[in-house]
């Protein structure tokens, strides 16, 4: 049986009630997203609350809204937030992003999401895990279109996706007049091909984004210096 919790330096994430457990993707997004000059932040599909908590730790004057459609995950995210030093900053909402977006009266400076993305893969038999991992409930097309509408003119949208979706998400962003301002290609181990894409968009026209590479491990279970630096304020070791 997997451990029911994951301990970070300043908070603990319990994930025994969540379909998707604490993983590298969420940790990368929470550490990578640019939080500069952000007062209002939205985390779409918060799950355990991991990304929301990381963002709150990095931006201690910001208010973070965390949206989650699954009741059990929402309850667990709320518990994780309440037990953390950042409870005053984070508000967890049990609803879909599509519904939540209709209620937004003040735009956000930053929107982050580690979205469901297994569009064409075989669905797993457990319903909640299947919803968490597949884009049927929230496609990147819908996510970008609705996020664009509730973003400040200088705001940003930061996502982590499978690398194979790079071309598709860039096309979808262009259709919504969003411009890529950062890209990091995530390589799991030295010598391998990129597996994940960290990408950030802005509604402001920008020069072509510089592309960075991040290698996670030199060899199996041996983190690179770059990965250690990125996650220094979070991982215990």
PAFIZA-462245 format. One record per residue (C-alpha): residue in three letters; x, y, z. Coordinates in steps of 0.001 Angstrom, whole numbers, always signed. Layout:
N
+---------+---------+---------+---------+
| residuo |      xx |      yy |      zz |
+---------+---------+---------+---------+
|     Ala |       X |       Y |       Z |
...
+---------+---------+---------+---------+
END
This chain:
237
+---------+---------+---------+---------+
| residuo |      xx |      yy |      zz |
+---------+---------+---------+---------+
|     Unk |      +0 |      +0 |      +0 |
|     Unk |   +1329 |   +3446 |    -893 |
|     Unk |   +1977 |   +6008 |   +1810 |
|     Unk |   -1244 |   +7993 |   +2517 |
|     Unk |    +694 |  +11253 |   +2738 |
|     Unk |   +3677 |  +13090 |   +1248 |
|     Unk |   +5607 |  +15470 |   +3460 |
|     Unk |   +7123 |  +18665 |   +2069 |
|     Unk |   +9220 |  +21175 |   +3992 |
|     Unk |   +6368 |  +23456 |   +5026 |
|     Unk |   +3223 |  +21368 |   +4541 |
|     Unk |   +2010 |  +17788 |   +4244 |
|     Unk |    -215 |  +16446 |   +1491 |
|     Unk |   -2553 |  +13600 |   +2337 |
|     Unk |   -3743 |  +11875 |    -831 |
|     Unk |   -5488 |   +8686 |    +268 |
|     Unk |   -8909 |  +10013 |    -871 |
|     Unk |   -7660 |  +11335 |   -4228 |
|     Unk |   -7602 |   +9427 |   -7500 |
|     Unk |   -4340 |  +11075 |   -8525 |
|     Unk |   -1585 |  +11032 |   -5924 |
|     Unk |   +1239 |  +13503 |   -5353 |
|     Unk |   +3546 |  +13284 |   -8352 |
|     Unk |   +6377 |  +14976 |  -10167 |
|     Unk |   +4104 |  +16856 |  -12601 |
|     Unk |   +2321 |  +18901 |   -9946 |
|     Unk |   +5544 |  +19599 |   -8075 |
|     Unk |   +7238 |  +20827 |  -11251 |
|     Unk |   +4361 |  +23159 |  -12103 |
|     Unk |   +4127 |  +24557 |   -8587 |
|     Unk |   +7848 |  +25317 |   -8507 |
|     Unk |   +8164 |  +26528 |  -12125 |
|     Unk |   +5196 |  +28866 |  -12653 |
|     Unk |   +6099 |  +32561 |  -12597 |
|     Unk |   +4372 |  +34127 |   -9573 |
|     Unk |   +5923 |  +37593 |   -9899 |
|     Unk |   +3489 |  +40465 |   -9262 |
|     Unk |    +556 |  +38098 |   -8693 |
|     Unk |   -2249 |  +38999 |   -6304 |
|     Unk |   -5020 |  +36714 |   -7579 |
|     Unk |   -4219 |  +33163 |   -8673 |
|     Unk |   -6432 |  +30299 |   -9856 |
|     Unk |   -5537 |  +26593 |   -9719 |
|     Unk |   -7766 |  +24548 |  -12038 |
|     Unk |   -8263 |  +20900 |  -11015 |
|     Unk |   -6447 |  +21249 |   -7713 |
|     Unk |   -6728 |  +17566 |   -6701 |
|     Unk |   -4880 |  +17275 |   -3389 |
|     Unk |   -4229 |  +21026 |   -3305 |
|     Unk |    -511 |  +20525 |   -3968 |
|     Unk |      -4 |  +23193 |   -6648 |
|     Unk |   -2167 |  +25714 |   -4783 |
|     Unk |    -100 |  +25211 |   -1623 |
|     Unk |   +3207 |  +25503 |   -3472 |
|     Unk |   +2050 |  +28696 |   -5167 |
|     Unk |    +836 |  +30144 |   -1855 |
|     Unk |   +4205 |  +29357 |    -237 |
|     Unk |   +6031 |  +31162 |   -3041 |
|     Unk |   +3685 |  +34156 |   -3138 |
|     Unk |   +2608 |  +34798 |    +426 |
|     Unk |    +582 |  +37928 |    -299 |
|     Unk |   -1530 |  +36309 |   -3015 |
|     Unk |   -5027 |  +34872 |   -2776 |
|     Unk |   -5394 |  +31461 |   -4433 |
|     Unk |   -8696 |  +29982 |   -5621 |
|     Unk |   -8469 |  +26209 |   -6074 |
|     Unk |  -11207 |  +24516 |   -8126 |
|     Unk |  -11917 |  +20780 |   -7951 |
|     Unk |  -14925 |  +18870 |   -9349 |
|     Unk |  -14452 |  +15607 |   -7418 |
|     Unk |  -16062 |  +15719 |   -3962 |
|     Unk |  -13536 |  +13492 |   -2187 |
|     Unk |  -10541 |  +15259 |   -3687 |
|     Unk |  -12078 |  +18628 |   -2846 |
|     Unk |  -12555 |  +17565 |    +784 |
|     Unk |   -8991 |  +16315 |    +981 |
|     Unk |   -7627 |  +19496 |    -598 |
|     Unk |   -9590 |  +21521 |   +1955 |
|     Unk |   -8145 |  +19428 |   +4799 |
|     Unk |   -4603 |  +19772 |   +3436 |
|     Unk |   -5008 |  +23530 |   +3125 |
|     Unk |   -6521 |  +23869 |   +6619 |
|     Unk |   -3596 |  +21964 |   +8149 |
|     Unk |   -1019 |  +24153 |   +6372 |
|     Unk |    +480 |  +27559 |   +7239 |
|     Unk |   -1229 |  +28980 |   +4124 |
|     Unk |   -4875 |  +28382 |   +5028 |
|     Unk |   -5753 |  +32088 |   +5016 |
|     Unk |   -4607 |  +32453 |   +1400 |
|     Unk |   -6327 |  +29512 |    -279 |
|     Unk |  -10028 |  +29008 |    -977 |
|     Unk |  -11096 |  +25576 |   -2268 |
|     Unk |  -14216 |  +25411 |   -4452 |
|     Unk |  -16153 |  +22212 |   -5197 |
|     Unk |  -17295 |  +22796 |   -8763 |
|     Unk |  -16246 |  +22386 |  -12370 |
|     Unk |  -14015 |  +25005 |  -13939 |
|     Unk |  -16671 |  +25685 |  -16568 |
|     Unk |  -19202 |  +26568 |  -13853 |
|     Unk |  -16706 |  +28477 |  -11745 |
|     Unk |  -15566 |  +30596 |  -14695 |
|     Unk |  -19112 |  +31943 |  -15090 |
|     Unk |  -19003 |  +33376 |  -11546 |
|     Unk |  -15668 |  +35207 |  -11808 |
|     Unk |  -16066 |  +38974 |  -11408 |
|     Unk |  -12398 |  +39892 |  -10896 |
|     Unk |   -9785 |  +38555 |  -13340 |
|     Unk |   -6716 |  +36567 |  -12302 |
|     Unk |   -3042 |  +37473 |  -12587 |
|     Unk |   -2046 |  +33812 |  -12927 |
|     Unk |   -3927 |  +30640 |  -13829 |
|     Unk |   -2192 |  +27292 |  -13315 |
|     Unk |   -3316 |  +23787 |  -14159 |
|     Unk |   -1985 |  +20260 |  -14216 |
|     Unk |   -4920 |  +19199 |  -16412 |
|     Unk |   -6299 |  +15799 |  -17434 |
|     Unk |   -4493 |  +14896 |  -20610 |
|     Unk |   -4716 |  +11261 |  -21669 |
|     Unk |   -6946 |  +12069 |  -24631 |
|     Unk |   -6556 |   +8861 |  -26649 |
|     Unk |   -5265 |   +6378 |  -24085 |
|     Unk |   -7201 |   +3391 |  -22754 |
|     Unk |   -9212 |   +4549 |  -19786 |
|     Unk |   -8507 |   +2959 |  -16437 |
|     Unk |  -11418 |   +1016 |  -14892 |
|     Unk |  -11692 |   +3119 |  -11736 |
|     Unk |  -14051 |   +5994 |  -12615 |
|     Unk |  -12513 |   +8775 |  -10515 |
|     Unk |   -8981 |   +8017 |  -11667 |
|     Unk |  -10208 |   +7893 |  -15244 |
|     Unk |  -11825 |  +11339 |  -14956 |
|     Unk |   -8703 |  +12755 |  -13319 |
|     Unk |   -6481 |  +11458 |  -16114 |
|     Unk |   -8593 |  +12076 |  -19221 |
|     Unk |   -9642 |  +15271 |  -20933 |
|     Unk |  -13308 |  +14383 |  -21506 |
|     Unk |  -14406 |  +16669 |  -18665 |
|     Unk |  -12000 |  +19522 |  -19454 |
|     Unk |  -10082 |  +19690 |  -22720 |
|     Unk |   -7141 |  +22045 |  -23159 |
|     Unk |   -9210 |  +23847 |  -25805 |
|     Unk |  -11898 |  +24709 |  -23253 |
|     Unk |   -9355 |  +25376 |  -20525 |
|     Unk |   -7475 |  +27939 |  -22626 |
|     Unk |  -10576 |  +29619 |  -24038 |
|     Unk |  -12250 |  +30125 |  -20668 |
|     Unk |   -8997 |  +31012 |  -18900 |
|     Unk |   -8342 |  +33730 |  -21478 |
|     Unk |  -11643 |  +35383 |  -20586 |
|     Unk |  -10910 |  +35613 |  -16838 |
|     Unk |   -7269 |  +36683 |  -17131 |
|     Unk |   -5951 |  +40200 |  -16553 |
|     Unk |   -4411 |  +41899 |  -19617 |
|     Unk |    -944 |  +41250 |  -18167 |
|     Unk |   -1835 |  +37842 |  -16743 |
|     Unk |    -312 |  +34420 |  -17439 |
|     Unk |   -1489 |  +30831 |  -17861 |
|     Unk |    +956 |  +28074 |  -16859 |
|     Unk |    +402 |  +24390 |  -17676 |
|     Unk |   +2211 |  +21075 |  -17570 |
|     Unk |   +1334 |  +18668 |  -20389 |
|     Unk |   +2677 |  +15607 |  -22195 |
|     Unk |   +5392 |  +16764 |  -24574 |
|     Unk |   +3524 |  +15179 |  -27487 |
|     Unk |    +800 |  +17829 |  -27061 |
|     Unk |   +3217 |  +20710 |  -27742 |
|     Unk |   +2085 |  +21440 |  -31301 |
|     Unk |   -1598 |  +21034 |  -30455 |
|     Unk |   -1553 |  +23334 |  -27419 |
|     Unk |    +371 |  +26021 |  -29309 |
|     Unk |   -2275 |  +25927 |  -32041 |
|     Unk |   -5087 |  +26118 |  -29490 |
|     Unk |   -3411 |  +29033 |  -27752 |
|     Unk |   -3010 |  +30917 |  -31028 |
|     Unk |   -6711 |  +30458 |  -31753 |
|     Unk |   -7432 |  +32196 |  -28431 |
|     Unk |   -4893 |  +34978 |  -29041 |
|     Unk |   -2540 |  +33669 |  -26368 |
|     Unk |   +1208 |  +33931 |  -26894 |
|     Unk |   +3798 |  +31480 |  -25615 |
|     Unk |   +6244 |  +33294 |  -23330 |
|     Unk |   +8075 |  +30343 |  -21713 |
|     Unk |   +8729 |  +26712 |  -22536 |
|     Unk |  +10652 |  +24095 |  -20622 |
|     Unk |  +11068 |  +20614 |  -22082 |
|     Unk |  +11208 |  +18105 |  -19227 |
|     Unk |  +13482 |  +15108 |  -19756 |
|     Unk |  +13091 |  +12302 |  -17177 |
|     Unk |  +16674 |  +11013 |  -17274 |
|     Unk |  +19806 |  +12176 |  -19066 |
|     Unk |  +19872 |  +10885 |  -22655 |
|     Unk |  +16105 |  +10400 |  -22926 |
|     Unk |  +13569 |  +12340 |  -24976 |
|     Unk |  +11328 |  +15016 |  -23406 |
|     Unk |   +8225 |  +13589 |  -21717 |
|     Unk |   +6579 |  +16679 |  -20272 |
|     Unk |   +6112 |  +20260 |  -21378 |
|     Unk |   +5994 |  +23210 |  -18975 |
|     Unk |   +4477 |  +26091 |  -20901 |
|     Unk |   +3289 |  +29592 |  -20089 |
|     Unk |   +1027 |  +31876 |  -22127 |
|     Unk |    +151 |  +35568 |  -22090 |
|     Unk |   -2526 |  +37592 |  -23897 |
|     Unk |    +178 |  +40156 |  -24708 |
|     Unk |   +2112 |  +39703 |  -27986 |
|     Unk |   +5625 |  +38495 |  -27255 |
|     Unk |   +8830 |  +37637 |  -29104 |
|     Unk |   +9323 |  +33897 |  -29692 |
|     Unk |   +9732 |  +32153 |  -26349 |
|     Unk |  +13129 |  +30861 |  -25330 |
|     Unk |  +13081 |  +27081 |  -24885 |
|     Unk |  +14819 |  +25598 |  -21858 |
|     Unk |  +15556 |  +21976 |  -21013 |
|     Unk |  +15197 |  +20427 |  -17575 |
|     Unk |  +16673 |  +16975 |  -16948 |
|     Unk |  +15228 |  +15430 |  -13776 |
|     Unk |  +17719 |  +12639 |  -13092 |
|     Unk |  +21330 |  +11884 |  -14014 |
|     Unk |  +20615 |   +8214 |  -13364 |
|     Unk |  +17570 |   +6568 |  -11818 |
|     Unk |  +16707 |   +8139 |   -8427 |
|     Unk |  +19617 |  +10599 |   -8647 |
|     Unk |  +18210 |  +14104 |   -9138 |
|     Unk |  +20121 |  +16605 |  -11224 |
|     Unk |  +21425 |  +19843 |   -9740 |
|     Unk |  +18894 |  +21818 |  -11806 |
|     Unk |  +15963 |  +19783 |  -10492 |
|     Unk |  +17239 |  +20105 |   -6921 |
|     Unk |  +17550 |  +23863 |   -7320 |
|     Unk |  +14039 |  +24215 |   -8746 |
|     Unk |  +12457 |  +22245 |   -5887 |
|     Unk |  +14823 |  +23348 |   -3113 |
|     Unk |  +12124 |  +25076 |   -1055 |
|     Unk |   +9800 |  +22061 |   -1148 |
|     Unk |  +11373 |  +18600 |   -1072 |
|     Unk |  +12747 |  +17455 |   +2284 |
|     Unk |  +15829 |  +15838 |    +746 |
+---------+---------+---------+---------+
END
